[in-house]
Amino acid sequence: MSLEEYQRKRDFKRTPEPKGQRPKAEPTRRYVVHRHHATRLHWDVRLEMRGILASWAVPQGPPLEGGKRRLAVHTEDHPIEYLDFSGVIPDGYGAGSMTIWDQGTYDLLKDSENEYKVAFHGKRLEGERVLVKTKQNEGRDWLMIKHGPVARDHPLDARIGPMLAITADEPFDSPDFAFEPKWDGVRTLAFVDGGVVRLQTRNLLDCTSQYPEAHQIAEANTGGYQAIFDGEVVALDERGAPSFQRLQPRMHVRDESAVRKLRRTTPVIYEVFDLLWLDGEDLGRKPLRERQRLLDEILTPMGAIRRSEQFVGTGVALFEAAKEQGIEGIVAKRLDAPYVRGRSASWVKIKAFRTMECVVGGWTEGEGGRSKALGALLLGIYQGGKLIPVGHVGSGFDERTLKELLATLRERESPTMPFATEPRVNAPAHRARGRCGTRATAGCAPMSVLRNAPVRSGASRPRMRCARPPARPRVATARRRARPKSACLRSCTSMVTTYASPTSRRSSFRRTATRRPTSSVTTPRSRPISSRRSWTGRSR
C-alpha cells in the first residue's frame, strides 16, 4: 500500500485534494464514506489501513439491509487527510462534488488478501460487512455484502397505491391549501436506495425501464439515501408545456434500444411533488407542509428532475394562469393532511379541460390528405345498458397514431351496428367490435390517444352523469375546454406566468402582479379522513 498511484493521477496545483504525507501506522481504525457526484454518482468507502486509506468505489452505494450485495471497485489508496476532505474537484480525474456521507471507526475482524470482514461503528453504517475480491476486471471488482437477516416487507420493496384527488368544478382560494399545476403526464412513484431506482405507476405497474431520465432522482436526492418520492413523468412540447400526446410513444416501450432512440426525440422530465418515506422514517402520517419542508431540504433539482412548485392560498390566480398556458388544470392540497392511499377530499383537482370517457364504436374514412387513413372515431357512452352515440373525433392525431388506430380498428371491424341508434356522420363509416371487461360489446380498443382530441358532438351535448357502461371497458377519453362559470369570473386576477422551458431546472408559475382580493372565499367541504388508511396500509 502506497500513495504513488494516487499522487500520479492528480495535479495538486489545480485540485484542492490533499497530497498526503509519508504513511504512519495509527493505533485507531477510522473510516470515511464520500458521496462523489462525478461523471457518475458513486460512494467511496475508505478504510484506514497501515497509515493510508484503502478505497473502493461503490456505484450503487453501501448496502444497508442484510443479504444485499453491491459492486465495489478497488481504486488507488488515498492519504489519511482524506478522512476530513470535502469539496469540489475541478475538471480532470474524479471531477465533481464530494461530500462526507458517513464516518466513524471500525473493527477489522478478518484481514486477508482476498477478503476483509469489517464491523462499522458510524452514523449510517452499523454492523458487519464483508469486502470480497472477485476475478472480474483484473481483480479490481470486489463485492460489499451486508451480513444479517434479510429484511422483509421493506417499504422500498412494496407496491404503494398513490394518493388521489377528488374533482371540483371551480377554483378557490384558501390559506389552508397549497396549489400546484396538474401535470399532464404519467403518475410515477420513485423508490430510491442509494444509486438504485425503481419506478412504479399509479396502477402498481413497474415502469423502471421506460423512463431512464427519472433515474437521475438518485443524484438529485442529495440530502437522503433511501427515499420514496411521488411525482409525474412529463413530456414537454415545443412551447415547454406538458403534452400527454407527446408522451404516448414512451408509455409502453420497454426495449432498451427503442427507449434510447426515443430519449433523443421525446425526452421526459420527472416533476417531484411529495416525499413519502425517508431513511427509515414513514412520512405518510406527517402533514403535507412538513413533507414539503423535508422535500425541499433533500432534493436538488438537476437535469430531468424538477421540483413542482406550490403556491399557498392562491388557487384562482394559478387556475387562470394554467388556462392561459394551456395547462390541464391545478391541484389543491390541504396543508395539514397526511398522505393516504386512494382518493381523498384533502386533494382536489380542478381541470381547465374537461374529459369524458367514451367507447369507440367505429370510424369514418378519411378524405383528401387522409384518404388512406381514418377520418374520425365514432364515440358513444352507455345509458340504460345501450351504447348511445355522442359524437366523433378526428383531430389531435399525428400520422403514426392514425396508422396504428386504423390497423387496430380494422382487426375489430364488424357488420353489426354497436350503437342503439345510427350515429350522424359526414363520411362513409365502418363499425367496430371488441371486448369490454367480461362482456362482448362494441369497440373497446385502448385509444388513450383521444385524451387530447376535441369532440365534435352530434345533435346534443353528452351528459357526464350518463356515462355508466355495464362493464369496465378499455376506454378512450376526449377533451373539451371547460368554460368557467360566473363564480370563477368574479374572482378576476392579474397574473403573468412564465412556464418552464425544457432547459430550466425548476418548473414554476411566477406571479408578477398581485391578485385583487375577493370578498368571499369558497373551499371544498372535506369529509373526515380519520378512518382512512395511511399509504403503508396501516390504520392511522
Secondary structure by P-SEA (a helix, b strand, c coil): ccaaaaaaacccccccccccccbbbbccccbbbbbccccbbbbbbbbbcccccbbbbbcccccccccbbbbbbbccccccccccccccccccccbbbbbbcbbbbbbbccccccbbbbbbbccccccbbbbbbcccccccbbbbbbbccccccccccbbbbcbbbbbbcbbbbbccbbbbccccccbbbbbbcccbbbbbccccccccccccccccccccccccccbbbbbbbbbbcccccccccccccccccccaaaaaaaaaabbbbbbbcccccccccccccccaaaaaaaaaacccccccbbbbccccccaaaaaaaaaaacccbbbbbcccccccccccccbbbbbcbbbbbbbbcbbbbbcccccccccbbbbbbbccccccccccccccccaaaaaaaaaaaaaacccccccccccccccbbbbbbbbcccccccccccccccccccccccccccccccccccccccbbbbbbbbbbcaaaaaaccbbbbbcccccccccccccccccccccbbbbccccccccccccccccc
